[in-house]
Amino acid sequence: MWNNSRFWRWFGQILLILLVVIVGIFLWANFTENLRQLGLQFGFDFLNLQAGFDIGERIVNYKSTDTFAAALFVGLINTLRVMAIGLVSASIVGIIVGVARLSDNWLIRNLAMIYVEILRNTPLLLQLLFWYFAFFLKLPQPGNAISLFGIFALSNRGLQLPGRIALYPEFLTLILGLTLYTAAFIAEIIRGGIQAVPKGQWEAARSLGLKPFQVMQLVIFPQALRVIIPPLTSQYLNLAKNSSLAIAIGFPDIYAIASTTNNITGRAVEVILIIIITYLTISLSISLLLNLYNSRIKIKER
């Protein structure tokens, strides 16, 4: 038994699990003792209490007399909305800029390079503050709104859509900032993935008489995806986590509403756990979906 490598592997894993359990028990006991000394209780019963504050931007029904759980749900929906739109828009802009970085046109290639270098090398928080204070809040008043295509109206109160639907400046700032910032990183991933495709594939596609757009769409880009997806996953996760910077411009996402909940209830530990579990669940879901997609497109070796 002492010379059996399989036994030692199992023994090491069991020992590690026991160590983790012991450390977890110690930390939990220390945590509960500290709460007892401070006269505090651990629990999530506060979620059923009346919130008492309003939420400016929301797409689900909510009023100040609703519970903290309802308020956090509104924040979660706002967060998911920002993430979903941001992921799609950042991917589209990133692909366009990444392809432009390889353009034969000198002007297009260098404009794409300037975009990537500026956006990638300045802090996202600074960019959000710039778009919010120097752009959206400097737009005309609603009475002098800028008409877009005769359908939309853009002012310092946001973007007015048909049917009395409005997108507020905070939401537009967050979407624009996350999109442009993340797209700069995605563009470099796209460029690297395309350049990783052997030149023989380009030549073979051209020899078939395909046009440049068809070469990219049908031959090069599908092969480049095998290189693109793994680092792209990291950028998607970064966008999801960076959305928490919404609190800096007053957008009511899950983090901002959880912070307000903490200020009212004083349940810091419980609120922090809710935030951690929320972002962890979202990040793991994004990672799982992209890993499943990556496993489908990767080359199967015999």
Backbone as numpy.savetxt, mean C-alpha at the origin, in Angstrom:
# Nx Ny Nz CAx CAy CAz Cx Cy Cz
20.41 -43.46 18.65 19.58 -42.25 18.65 20.45 -40.99 18.65
21.57 -41.02 19.41 22.40 -39.82 19.53 23.12 -39.50 18.22
23.24 -40.49 17.36 23.89 -40.25 16.06 22.89 -40.08 14.92
21.62 -40.04 15.28 20.56 -39.92 14.28 20.30 -38.44 13.99
20.60 -37.98 12.76 20.43 -36.56 12.41 18.95 -36.16 12.41
18.08 -37.10 12.04 16.67 -36.78 12.03 16.16 -36.50 13.45
16.66 -37.27 14.42 16.28 -37.05 15.82 16.69 -35.65 16.28
17.89 -35.24 15.93 18.39 -33.94 16.37 17.64 -32.79 15.70
17.21 -33.02 14.45 16.41 -31.98 13.79 15.07 -31.79 14.50
14.41 -32.91 14.82 13.15 -32.82 15.54 13.34 -32.26 16.95
14.39 -32.68 17.60 14.68 -32.21 18.96 14.93 -30.70 18.97
15.67 -30.21 17.96 15.95 -28.78 17.88 14.69 -27.97 17.65
13.79 -28.47 16.79 12.55 -27.76 16.52 11.65 -27.72 17.75
11.55 -28.84 18.46 10.73 -28.89 19.67 11.30 -27.96 20.74
12.63 -27.96 20.87 13.27 -27.08 21.84 13.01 -25.62 21.51
13.07 -25.27 20.24 12.80 -23.90 19.82 11.37 -23.50 20.12
10.42 -24.40 19.87 9.02 -24.11 20.15 8.81 -23.89 21.65
9.41 -24.75 22.46 9.29 -24.59 23.92 9.87 -23.26 24.38
11.00 -22.89 23.78 11.62 -21.62 24.15 10.72 -20.44 23.80
10.11 -20.49 22.61 9.19 -19.42 22.20 7.99 -19.34 23.13
7.45 -20.51 23.52 6.30 -20.55 24.43 6.67 -19.97 25.79
7.84 -20.33 26.29 8.28 -19.83 27.60 8.46 -18.32 27.57
9.09 -17.82 26.52 9.28 -16.38 26.40 7.93 -15.67 26.28
6.99 -16.26 25.50 5.66 -15.67 25.36 4.92 -15.61 26.69
5.00 -16.69 27.49 4.35 -16.71 28.80 4.95 -15.66 29.71
6.27 -15.54 29.67 6.95 -14.55 30.51 6.52 -13.13 30.14
6.49 -12.83 28.85 6.10 -11.50 28.40 4.65 -11.19 28.74
3.76 -12.18 28.58 2.36 -11.97 28.90 2.17 -11.74 30.40
2.88 -12.53 31.23 2.77 -12.35 32.68 3.30 -10.97 33.09
4.39 -10.55 32.47 4.95 -9.23 32.78 3.99 -8.12 32.34
3.36 -8.32 31.19 2.41 -7.33 30.67 1.19 -7.20 31.58
0.61 -8.31 31.97 -0.58 -8.28 32.83 -0.25 -7.71 34.22
0.95 -8.00 34.71 1.35 -7.46 36.02 1.50 -5.94 35.95
2.08 -5.45 34.88 2.23 -4.00 34.72 0.87 -3.32 34.62
-0.06 -3.93 33.89 -1.40 -3.37 33.80 -2.08 -3.35 35.17
-1.88 -4.42 35.95 -2.49 -4.50 37.29 -1.95 -3.40 38.19
-0.65 -3.16 38.12 -0.06 -2.12 38.95 -0.54 -0.73 38.56
-0.85 -0.54 37.29 -1.35 0.74 36.82 -2.85 0.88 36.98
-3.50 -0.18 37.43 -4.94 -0.15 37.60 -5.71 -0.20 36.30
-5.11 -0.81 35.26 -5.75 -0.90 33.96 -6.18 -2.33 33.67
-7.14 -2.46 32.78 -7.62 -3.77 32.36 -7.38 -3.96 30.88
-7.13 -5.20 30.50 -6.93 -5.51 29.08 -8.21 -6.12 28.52
-8.68 -5.56 27.42 -9.90 -6.08 26.81 -10.34 -5.17 25.67
-11.26 -5.68 24.88 -11.75 -4.94 23.73 -13.22 -4.55 23.89
-13.66 -4.49 25.15 -15.05 -4.11 25.39 -15.34 -2.67 24.99
-14.30 -1.82 24.92 -14.49 -0.43 24.56 -15.00 -0.28 23.12
-14.84 -1.30 22.30 -15.29 -1.24 20.91 -16.80 -1.09 20.81
-17.52 -1.47 21.86 -18.98 -1.37 21.84 -19.49 -0.06 22.41
-18.57 0.83 22.83 -18.97 2.12 23.37 -19.21 3.11 22.24
-19.96 4.16 22.56 -20.25 5.20 21.56 -18.99 5.97 21.23
-18.72 6.14 19.95 -17.48 6.80 19.54 -17.52 8.29 19.86
-18.57 8.97 19.47 -18.70 10.38 19.80 -17.96 11.33 18.88
-17.44 10.86 17.77 -16.78 11.76 16.82 -17.23 11.40 15.40
-17.19 12.40 14.54 -17.64 12.22 13.17 -16.45 11.91 12.27
-16.72 11.33 11.11 -15.69 11.02 10.12 -16.08 11.71 8.83
-15.22 12.60 8.36 -15.56 13.44 7.22 -15.73 12.67 5.92
-14.79 11.81 5.61 -14.82 11.10 4.32 -15.09 9.63 4.56
-16.16 9.14 3.96 -16.54 7.74 4.14 -17.45 7.33 3.00
-17.50 6.02 2.74 -18.40 5.50 1.71 -19.41 4.53 2.30
-19.37 4.36 3.63 -20.36 3.54 4.33 -21.08 4.42 5.34
-22.27 4.02 5.72 -23.06 4.81 6.66 -22.41 4.82 8.04
-22.31 6.00 8.60 -21.73 6.15 9.94 -22.16 7.48 10.51
-22.43 7.50 11.82 -22.73 8.74 12.54 -22.01 8.70 13.89
-21.88 9.85 14.51 -21.08 9.98 15.73 -21.63 9.15 16.88
-22.88 8.75 16.83 -23.46 7.94 17.91 -23.16 6.45 17.74
-22.51 6.09 16.65 -22.14 4.69 16.44 -20.97 4.31 17.34
-20.64 3.03 17.34 -19.60 2.52 18.24 -18.21 2.74 17.66
-17.20 2.53 18.52 -15.82 2.60 18.06 -15.54 1.53 17.01
-16.19 0.38 17.14 -16.00 -0.69 16.15 -16.48 -0.22 14.78
-17.60 0.48 14.73 -18.11 1.00 13.46 -17.15 2.04 12.89
-16.59 2.89 13.76 -15.65 3.91 13.30 -14.39 3.27 12.72
-13.90 2.23 13.38 -12.71 1.54 12.88 -13.01 0.83 11.57
-14.23 0.35 11.42 -14.61 -0.29 10.16 -14.60 0.72 9.02
-15.08 1.93 9.29 -15.03 3.00 8.28 -13.58 3.27 7.90
-12.70 3.34 8.90 -11.28 3.56 8.62 -10.68 2.44 7.81
-11.08 1.20 8.10 -10.58 0.06 7.35 -11.01 0.13 5.89
-12.27 0.48 5.64 -12.75 0.61 4.27 -11.99 1.71 3.54
-11.75 2.83 4.20 -10.99 3.92 3.59 -9.57 3.46 3.26
-8.97 2.71 4.16 -7.61 2.21 3.92 -7.58 1.26 2.74
-8.51 0.33 2.69 -8.55 -0.63 1.59 -8.82 0.06 0.26
-9.64 1.11 0.29 -9.94 1.86 -0.93 -8.68 2.54 -1.46
-7.93 3.16 -0.56 -6.69 3.83 -0.97 -5.68 2.82 -1.50
-5.56 1.68 -0.81 -4.59 0.67 -1.24 -4.96 0.11 -2.60
-6.23 -0.22 -2.81 -6.64 -0.82 -4.08 -6.40 0.13 -5.25
-6.85 1.38 -5.10 -6.64 2.35 -6.17 -5.16 2.63 -6.37
-4.43 2.75 -5.26 -3.01 3.03 -5.34 -2.22 1.93 -6.02
-2.55 0.67 -5.74 -1.85 -0.45 -6.36 -2.06 -0.47 -7.87
-3.30 -0.25 -8.28 -3.61 -0.27 -9.72 -2.95 0.91 -10.43
-3.13 2.11 -9.89 -2.58 3.30 -10.55 -1.06 3.31 -10.55
-0.44 2.87 -9.45 1.02 2.82 -9.39 1.57 1.80 -10.38
0.87 0.69 -10.55 1.30 -0.32 -11.52 1.24 0.23 -12.94
0.15 0.92 -13.27 0.00 1.47 -14.62 1.08 2.52 -14.90
1.26 3.46 -13.98 2.27 4.51 -14.17 3.67 3.90 -14.18
3.91 2.92 -13.30 5.22 2.29 -13.25 5.57 1.57 -14.54
4.61 0.88 -15.13 4.86 0.18 -16.40 5.16 1.19 -17.51
4.37 2.25 -17.57 4.58 3.26 -18.61 5.96 3.90 -18.48
6.32 4.30 -17.26 7.62 4.94 -17.04 8.76 3.96 -17.24
8.57 2.71 -16.80 9.61 1.71 -16.97 9.91 1.43 -18.43
8.87 1.34 -19.25 9.06 1.14 -20.69 9.68 2.39 -21.31
9.24 3.57 -20.83 9.80 4.83 -21.35 11.29 4.94 -21.06
11.74 4.34 -19.96 13.17 4.37 -19.63 14.01 3.64 -20.66
13.38 2.77 -21.46 14.10 2.01 -22.48 13.79 2.53 -23.89
13.12 3.67 -23.96 12.72 4.21 -25.26 13.94 4.64 -26.08
13.80 4.54 -27.40 14.84 5.02 -28.30 14.82 6.54 -28.42
13.71 7.15 -28.00 13.60 8.61 -28.05 14.37 9.22 -26.88
15.32 10.10 -27.19 16.19 10.68 -26.15 15.39 11.46 -25.13
14.43 12.27 -25.57 13.66 13.11 -24.67 12.81 12.27 -23.72
12.08 11.30 -24.28 11.22 10.45 -23.44 12.05 9.67 -22.43
13.17 9.13 -22.88 14.03 8.33 -21.99 14.56 9.17 -20.83
14.98 10.37 -21.11 15.56 11.20 -20.05 14.51 11.83 -19.15
13.34 12.13 -19.69 12.25 12.61 -18.83 11.84 11.52 -17.84
11.78 10.29 -18.32 11.45 9.17 -17.42 12.54 9.00 -16.36
13.79 9.17 -16.74 14.90 9.07 -15.79 14.81 10.15 -14.72
14.52 11.39 -15.14 14.40 12.50 -14.19 13.26 12.24 -13.20
12.13 11.76 -13.73 10.98 11.43 -12.87 11.37 10.41 -11.81
12.02 9.34 -12.23 12.41 8.27 -11.31 13.38 8.78 -10.26
14.39 9.52 -10.67 15.41 9.96 -9.74 14.88 10.96 -8.72
14.00 11.85 -9.16 13.45 12.85 -8.22 12.49 12.21 -7.24
11.52 11.44 -7.76 10.49 10.86 -6.90 11.05 9.79 -5.98
12.02 9.05 -6.46 12.56 7.94 -5.66 13.49 8.42 -4.54
14.06 9.61 -4.70 15.07 10.09 -3.76 14.60 11.24 -2.89
13.30 11.44 -2.79 12.73 12.40 -1.84 11.73 11.66 -0.95
11.63 12.05 0.33 10.74 11.33 1.25 9.27 11.41 0.83
8.57 10.33 1.03 7.15 10.29 0.66 6.36 11.30 1.47
6.66 11.44 2.75 5.93 12.39 3.59 6.07 13.80 3.04
7.27 14.16 2.61 7.48 15.49 2.03 6.67 15.66 0.75
6.59 14.62 -0.06 5.81 14.70 -1.29 4.32 14.86 -0.98
3.83 14.14 0.02 2.41 14.27 0.38 2.10 15.69 0.85
2.97 16.25 1.68 2.75 17.61 2.15 2.80 18.61 1.00
3.69 18.36 0.03 3.77 19.26 -1.12 2.48 19.23 -1.92
2.01 18.02 -2.27 0.80 17.93 -3.07 -0.41 18.50 -2.32
-0.43 18.35 -1.02 -1.59 18.81 -0.24 -1.60 20.33 -0.08
-0.49 20.89 0.43 -0.47 22.31 0.74 -0.12 23.19 -0.46
0.75 22.69 -1.35 1.20 23.53 -2.47 0.39 23.34 -3.73
-0.44 22.30 -3.77 -1.22 22.07 -4.98 -2.72 22.10 -4.71
-3.22 21.11 -3.98 -4.68 21.01 -3.84 -5.28 22.18 -3.07
-4.64 22.60 -1.98 -5.20 23.70 -1.21 -5.02 25.05 -1.89
-4.20 25.11 -2.94 -4.00 26.35 -3.69 -4.91 26.43 -4.92
-5.74 25.45 -5.13 -6.68 25.48 -6.24 -7.77 26.51 -5.98
-8.50 26.92 -7.01 -9.56 27.93 -6.82 -10.66 27.45 -5.88
-11.43 28.41 -5.38 -12.59 28.10 -4.56 -13.64 27.36 -5.40
-14.57 26.65 -4.75 -15.59 25.90 -5.51 -16.37 26.76 -6.51
-16.55 28.06 -6.20 -17.27 28.93 -7.12 -16.52 29.17 -8.42
-15.19 29.05 -8.38 -14.36 29.24 -9.56 -13.63 27.94 -9.93
-14.30 26.83 -9.71 -13.68 25.53 -9.93 -13.24 25.35 -11.38
-12.17 24.56 -11.54 -11.65 24.27 -12.88 -12.50 23.15 -13.48
-13.06 23.41 -14.64 -13.90 22.41 -15.30 -13.02 21.47 -16.11
-13.23 20.17 -15.92 -12.50 19.15 -16.64 -13.46 18.39 -17.55
-13.28 18.57 -18.86 -14.11 17.89 -19.86 -15.59 18.24 -19.73
-15.89 19.30 -19.00 -17.27 19.70 -18.82 -18.06 18.77 -17.91
-17.38 17.84 -17.27 -18.06 16.84 -16.42 -17.60 16.97 -14.97
-16.27 17.13 -14.78 -15.71 17.19 -13.44 -15.37 18.63 -13.08
-15.37 18.92 -11.79 -15.01 20.25 -11.30 -13.95 20.09 -10.22
-12.79 20.71 -10.44 -11.66 20.60 -9.53 -11.46 21.91 -8.79
-11.48 21.85 -7.45 -11.30 23.03 -6.62 -10.51 22.65 -5.37
-10.33 23.62 -4.48 -9.61 23.32 -3.23 -10.45 22.49 -2.27
-11.67 22.17 -2.65 -12.51 21.26 -1.88 -12.53 19.85 -2.46
-11.71 19.64 -3.49 -11.59 18.31 -4.07 -12.12 18.24 -5.49
-12.43 17.04 -5.91 -12.90 16.78 -7.27 -14.38 16.40 -7.20
-15.20 17.21 -7.86 -16.65 16.96 -7.89 -16.98 16.08 -9.08
-17.59 14.93 -8.82 -17.97 14.00 -9.87 -19.47 14.08 -10.13
-19.92 13.54 -11.26 -21.37 13.53 -11.52 -22.12 12.79 -10.43
-23.33 13.21 -10.16 -24.13 12.56 -9.14 -23.81 13.03 -7.75
-23.28 14.24 -7.62 -22.96 14.85 -6.33 -21.97 14.02 -5.52
-21.11 13.33 -6.22 -20.05 12.55 -5.56 -18.79 13.40 -5.55
-18.16 13.52 -4.38 -16.98 14.36 -4.24 -15.82 13.55 -3.69
-14.64 13.81 -4.23 -13.41 13.25 -3.70 -12.64 14.38 -3.04
-12.41 14.26 -1.74 -11.82 15.35 -0.98 -10.32 15.46 -1.24
-9.74 16.65 -0.96 -8.30 16.85 -1.23 -7.40 15.85 -0.52
-7.77 15.44 0.69 -6.94 14.50 1.44 -6.84 13.16 0.73
-7.97 12.69 0.22 -7.99 11.42 -0.51 -7.20 11.54 -1.80
-7.41 12.63 -2.55 -6.69 12.82 -3.81 -5.19 12.95 -3.58
-4.81 13.65 -2.52 -3.38 13.80 -2.20 -2.74 12.46 -1.91
-3.42 11.65 -1.12 -2.87 10.34 -0.75 -2.73 9.45 -1.97
-3.73 9.42 -2.82 -3.67 8.60 -4.03 -2.56 9.07 -4.94
-2.49 10.39 -5.17 -1.48 10.94 -6.07 -0.08 10.70 -5.52
0.12 10.96 -4.24 1.44 10.78 -3.64 1.90 9.34 -3.65
1.04 8.43 -3.23 1.41 7.00 -3.21 1.65 6.48 -4.63
0.83 6.92 -5.56 0.97 6.45 -6.95 2.30 6.88 -7.54
2.59 8.16 -7.49 3.81 8.67 -8.12 5.07 8.15 -7.43
5.03 8.08 -6.11 6.20 7.62 -5.36 6.49 6.14 -5.63
5.47 5.30 -5.48 5.66 3.86 -5.68 5.95 3.54 -7.14
5.34 4.28 -8.07 5.57 4.05 -9.49 7.03 4.25 -9.87
7.73 5.16 -9.18 9.14 5.39 -9.48 9.97 4.13 -9.20
9.63 3.40 -8.14 10.33 2.16 -7.82 9.89 1.04 -8.76
8.59 0.98 -9.05 8.09 -0.05 -9.95 8.69 0.11 -11.33
8.89 1.36 -11.76 9.46 1.61 -13.08 10.84 0.98 -13.21
11.66 1.07 -12.18 12.99 0.47 -12.22 12.91 -1.05 -12.21
11.93 -1.60 -11.52 11.72 -3.05 -11.53 11.31 -3.51 -12.92
10.40 -2.76 -13.54 9.96 -3.09 -14.90 11.14 -3.02 -15.87
11.92 -1.96 -15.77 13.08 -1.81 -16.66 14.06 -2.96 -16.48
14.36 -3.32 -15.25 15.28 -4.43 -15.00 14.74 -5.75 -15.50
13.41 -5.97 -15.33 12.81 -7.21 -15.80 12.85 -7.34 -17.31
12.59 -6.23 -18.00 12.62 -6.25 -19.47 14.03 -6.48 -19.97
15.00 -5.83 -19.35 16.39 -6.00 -19.77 16.92 -7.39 -19.47
16.26 -8.12 -18.56 16.70 -9.47 -18.23 16.30 -10.49 -19.30
15.36 -10.12 -20.16 14.94 -11.02 -21.24 16.06 -11.07 -22.29
16.51 -12.25 -22.71 17.60 -12.34 -23.69 17.30 -11.59 -24.98
18.32 -10.99 -25.55 18.14 -10.22 -26.79 17.65 -11.09 -27.94
17.95 -12.38 -27.86 17.49 -13.28 -28.91 15.99 -13.32 -29.02
15.29 -13.10 -27.89 13.83 -13.08 -27.91 13.32 -11.86 -28.68
13.99 -10.73 -28.53 13.63 -9.54 -29.29 13.80 -9.79 -30.79
14.95 -10.35 -31.12 15.26 -10.57 -32.54 14.31 -11.59 -33.16
13.99 -12.64 -32.40 13.07 -13.65 -32.91 11.68 -13.06 -33.14
11.24 -12.21 -32.20 9.91 -11.59 -32.34 9.87 -10.65 -33.54
10.94 -9.89 -33.73 10.97 -8.96 -34.88 11.01 -9.72 -36.20
11.69 -10.87 -36.18 11.79 -11.65 -37.42 10.44 -12.21 -37.86
9.52 -12.30 -36.89 8.16 -12.76 -37.22 7.29 -11.65 -37.78
7.84 -10.45 -37.84 7.10 -9.33 -38.39 6.21 -8.62 -37.39
6.44 -8.87 -36.09 5.62 -8.21 -35.08 6.04 -6.75 -34.93
5.06 -5.90 -34.66 5.33 -4.50 -34.41 5.92 -4.33 -33.00
6.60 -3.21 -32.72 7.24 -3.02 -31.41 6.29 -3.22 -30.24
5.05 -2.69 -30.36 4.09 -2.86 -29.26 3.72 -4.34 -29.08
3.57 -5.05 -30.20 3.24 -6.48 -30.11 4.41 -7.28 -29.55
5.62 -6.89 -29.90 6.80 -7.57 -29.35 6.80 -7.46 -27.83
6.54 -6.25 -27.34 6.54 -6.03 -25.89 5.38 -6.76 -25.22
4.20 -6.68 -25.83 2.99 -7.24 -25.21 2.97 -8.76 -25.24
3.36 -9.36 -26.35 3.18 -10.79 -26.55 4.41 -11.64 -26.23
5.58 -11.04 -26.29 6.80 -11.84 -26.16 7.64 -11.42 -24.94
7.99 -10.15 -24.86 8.96 -9.70 -23.87 8.35 -9.60 -22.47
7.24 -8.87 -22.36 6.68 -8.62 -21.03 6.24 -9.89 -20.30
5.58 -10.86 -20.99 5.24 -12.09 -20.27 6.46 -12.82 -19.70
7.58 -12.78 -20.41 8.79 -13.42 -19.89 9.40 -12.59 -18.76
9.30 -11.27 -18.88 9.88 -10.40 -17.86 9.13 -10.51 -16.53
7.86 -10.92 -16.56 7.08 -11.03 -15.33 7.72 -11.98 -14.33
8.42 -13.00 -14.83 9.06 -13.95 -13.92 10.13 -13.28 -13.07
10.73 -12.23 -13.60 11.74 -11.47 -12.87 11.10 -10.32 -12.09
10.00 -9.81 -12.60 9.38 -8.61 -12.04 8.60 -8.90 -10.76
7.85 -10.00 -10.74 6.90 -10.25 -9.65 7.54 -10.26 -8.25
8.64 -10.97 -8.00 9.19 -10.97 -6.62 9.51 -9.59 -6.07
10.28 -8.74 -6.76 10.51 -7.40 -6.20 9.27 -6.52 -6.23
8.36 -6.78 -7.17 7.13 -6.00 -7.22 6.28 -6.24 -5.98
6.35 -7.45 -5.45 5.63 -7.76 -4.21 6.06 -6.84 -3.08
7.36 -6.61 -2.98 7.87 -5.73 -1.92 7.35 -4.31 -2.07
7.26 -3.83 -3.30 6.75 -2.47 -3.53 5.26 -2.37 -3.22
4.51 -3.41 -3.53 3.09 -3.42 -3.17 2.93 -3.38 -1.64
3.75 -4.13 -0.95 3.69 -4.13 0.51 4.09 -2.77 1.07
5.08 -2.15 0.45 5.49 -0.81 0.89 4.36 0.19 0.71
3.65 0.11 -0.42 2.53 1.03 -0.64 1.45 0.82 0.41
1.17 -0.45 0.72 0.14 -0.73 1.72 0.51 -0.14 3.08
1.77 -0.27 3.47 2.20 0.25 4.76 2.37 1.77 4.73
2.82 2.31 3.61 2.98 3.77 3.50 1.66 4.50 3.52
0.56 3.81 3.26 -0.74 4.47 3.30 -1.06 4.99 4.70
-0.37 4.49 5.72 -0.59 4.97 7.09 -0.14 6.42 7.27
0.63 6.96 6.30 1.02 8.37 6.36 -0.17 9.29 6.11
-1.32 8.72 5.85 -2.54 9.52 5.65 -2.83 10.41 6.84
-2.39 10.00 8.02 -2.65 10.79 9.23 -2.00 12.16 9.14
-0.92 12.28 8.35 -0.20 13.56 8.24 -1.01 14.62 7.51
-1.95 14.20 6.66 -2.76 15.16 5.91 -4.23 15.09 6.31
-4.52 14.36 7.37 -5.88 14.35 7.91 -6.85 13.42 7.23
-6.37 12.43 6.48 -7.30 11.48 5.86 -7.67 10.41 6.88
-8.96 10.11 7.06 -9.39 9.18 8.11 -9.23 7.70 7.72
-8.01 7.22 7.69 -7.78 5.80 7.44 -7.83 5.06 8.78
-7.53 3.77 8.76 -7.62 2.96 9.96 -6.65 3.43 11.04
-5.47 3.90 10.61 -4.47 4.36 11.57 -4.91 5.66 12.25
-5.45 6.59 11.46 -5.89 7.86 12.02 -7.06 7.68 12.99
-8.03 6.85 12.59 -9.19 6.63 13.45 -8.80 5.84 14.70
-7.86 4.91 14.56 -7.38 4.18 15.73 -6.67 5.12 16.70
-5.92 6.08 16.18 -5.24 7.05 17.04 -6.26 7.90 17.80
-7.34 8.31 17.12 -8.40 9.07 17.78 -9.07 8.21 18.86
-9.30 6.95 18.54 -9.88 6.03 19.51 -9.00 5.89 20.74
-7.70 5.80 20.53 -6.76 5.70 21.65 -6.80 6.95 22.52
-6.87 8.13 21.88 -6.90 9.38 22.64 -8.16 9.49 23.51
-9.27 8.91 23.03 -10.52 9.01 23.78 -10.60 7.95 24.87
-10.23 6.72 24.54 -10.41 5.61 25.48 -9.19 5.35 26.36
-8.01 5.72 25.89 -6.80 5.42 26.65 -6.37 3.97 26.57
-6.97 3.21 25.65 -6.61 1.78 25.48 -5.50 1.66 24.44
-4.31 2.09 24.81 -3.21 2.14 23.85 -2.81 0.76 23.36
-2.69 -0.20 24.26 -2.22 -1.53 23.89 -3.20 -2.21 22.94
-4.48 -2.16 23.28 -5.50 -2.79 22.44 -5.57 -2.15 21.06
-5.49 -0.81 21.03 -5.55 -0.10 19.75 -4.34 -0.44 18.89
-3.17 -0.48 19.50 -1.96 -0.83 18.74 -2.06 -2.25 18.20
-2.61 -3.16 18.97 -2.80 -4.54 18.50 -3.74 -4.58 17.30
-4.80 -3.79 17.35 -5.75 -3.74 16.21 -5.04 -3.25 14.96
-4.23 -2.20 15.10 -3.51 -1.66 13.95 -2.53 -2.70 13.40
-1.78 -3.35 14.29 -0.79 -4.34 13.87 -1.47 -5.49 13.12
-2.54 -6.02 13.70 -3.24 -7.15 13.09 -3.82 -6.75 11.73
-4.34 -5.53 11.64 -4.93 -5.07 10.38 -3.90 -5.01 9.27
-2.80 -4.32 9.52 -1.78 -4.19 8.48 -1.09 -5.51 8.20
-0.92 -6.34 9.22 -0.32 -7.65 9.02 -1.19 -8.52 8.13
-2.50 -8.50 8.37 -3.43 -9.30 7.56 -3.43 -8.82 6.11
-3.47 -7.50 5.91 -3.48 -6.97 4.55 -2.18 -7.32 3.83
-1.05 -7.14 4.50 0.24 -7.41 3.87 0.40 -8.88 3.53
0.00 -9.76 4.44 0.10 -11.19 4.17 -0.82 -11.61 3.02
-1.99 -10.97 2.92 -2.91 -11.29 1.82 -2.32 -10.88 0.48
-1.73 -9.67 0.42 -1.09 -9.22 -0.82 0.06 -10.16 -1.19
0.88 -10.49 -0.20 2.02 -11.38 -0.45 1.56 -12.75 -0.93
0.51 -13.28 -0.32 0.00 -14.60 -0.70 -0.50 -14.60 -2.14
-1.28 -13.59 -2.51 -1.82 -13.53 -3.87 -0.71 -13.43 -4.91
0.28 -12.58 -4.66 1.35 -12.43 -5.63 2.26 -13.66 -5.68
2.45 -14.32 -4.55 3.24 -15.55 -4.55 2.52 -16.66 -5.32
1.19 -16.71 -5.19 0.43 -17.70 -5.96 0.54 -17.42 -7.44
0.44 -16.15 -7.80 0.56 -15.77 -9.22 1.97 -16.07 -9.73
2.97 -15.79 -8.90 4.35 -16.05 -9.30 4.60 -17.54 -9.51
3.98 -18.36 -8.67 4.16 -19.81 -8.81 3.51 -20.33 -10.10
2.49 -19.63 -10.60 1.82 -20.05 -11.83 2.61 -19.69 -13.08
3.33 -18.57 -13.03 4.02 -18.11 -14.25 5.48 -18.54 -14.30
6.01 -19.05 -13.19 7.43 -19.41 -13.21 7.64 -20.66 -14.07
8.84 -20.79 -14.57 9.18 -21.94 -15.43 9.22 -23.20 -14.60
8.48 -24.22 -15.02 8.47 -25.49 -14.33 9.65 -26.35 -14.80
10.51 -26.66 -13.85 11.66 -27.49 -14.19 11.32 -28.95 -14.04
11.90 -29.76 -14.90 11.63 -31.21 -14.83 12.50 -31.87 -13.76
